[in-house]
Amino acid sequence: MKHIFSFSKTKEKKELSSAKRLFIGSSLIILSLFLFISFVSYFFTGEIDQSNLADFTDISISNSNSLGKIGAIISDFFIYRGFGVSSIIFSFLIFISALKILLNLKKRNITKNWLWGFYLIFLFSIFFGVVDNGNIYSGIIGYEIVNFLDIYISYLGISFLLIFMSLVYLTFRLKFGVNDVLKILKYFQNINFKTSKNTEVTNEFSEKNFTEEIVDEIDEVEINQEIEEELSEEETAKEPPAVKEDDATDKVGIEVEEIFEEKSEIDNLSDKLVDDFGQFDPKLELSKFQFPKLSLLKQYDSEKLLLIKTNLKKIKIGLLKH
């Protein structure tokens, strides 16, 4: 017999069906993309749309935001009146939770992500409030938090608070410990060691090349000097003794014979023709030529020119009268 009143009875957890998970996950993805686009567009059009936010129902007034009036109002609420630039984290949180609903992951991870997400939102809003106080990067909430903390701990205390908050996130959320710090330091030391070693190797190589070049130049100079000395000794050994010139050779007379040019056969034939028939006279072929008579030339009458000139004058006078 079953006990009607039993405290050990556990309630069955209701799980979402695949259709519901698909609907909720896809709608959350659309919402995250909507928020992300409107937030990014606000950084370019926020100042332009700020004067038109009150006229939401007026159809004639349009907004410059990529998602219209709704995008301008939502982005103004989250960024200007909210947490500033860190409000973009909301879109990422919604997107991650949508993926976890679609993949049917643990709900504890979703709540943990949202808690640490809000922690980062406050951290970045305070940081931008210190760095760039009074602008949209920190939002009104970040601006008011920084002014409140400035009264009690000043900006130096706020900087220590930011360092402490970042250490909390690194250690508890990212599980970042001392060993990780040592690994990072060793990594940078290895990089510096490699760079220094490379510079030493290059310096040694350049020094070796320089010394080898100097030694080679010295050897070449010594070899050239030895070769020059040997050649000079050989030249002095090979030089013949000087021969005395006799005076008799200076007194020898030299006779120069005249050179006669011999003519070719063609020149000899042309000379014979000139001797036989004499030189050619070109006028003999034009002996019957007669110059043309003057009557053949065309005559141009000067009277016609005078008539043309007089006619032109009459035409000009007639035109002037009219």
Secondary structure, DSSP 4 states (H G I P E B T S, - for coil): ---SS-TTPPPPPPPPPHHHHHHHHHHHHHHHHHHHHHHHHHHHHHHHHGGGSS-SS-SS----STTHHHHHHHHIIIIIIIIGGGGHHHHHHHHHHHHHHHTT--HHHHHHHHHHHHHHHHHHHHHHHHHSTTSTTTHHHHHHHHHHHHHHHHHHHHHHHHHHHHHHIIIIIS---HHHHHHHHHHHHHHHHHHHHHHHHHHHHHHHHHHHHHHHHHHHHHHHHHHHHHHHHHHHHHPPPPPPPPHHHHT-----PPPPPPPPHHHHHHHHHHHHH-S--GGGTTTT--PPPGGGSPP--HHHHHHHHHHHHHHHHHHHH-
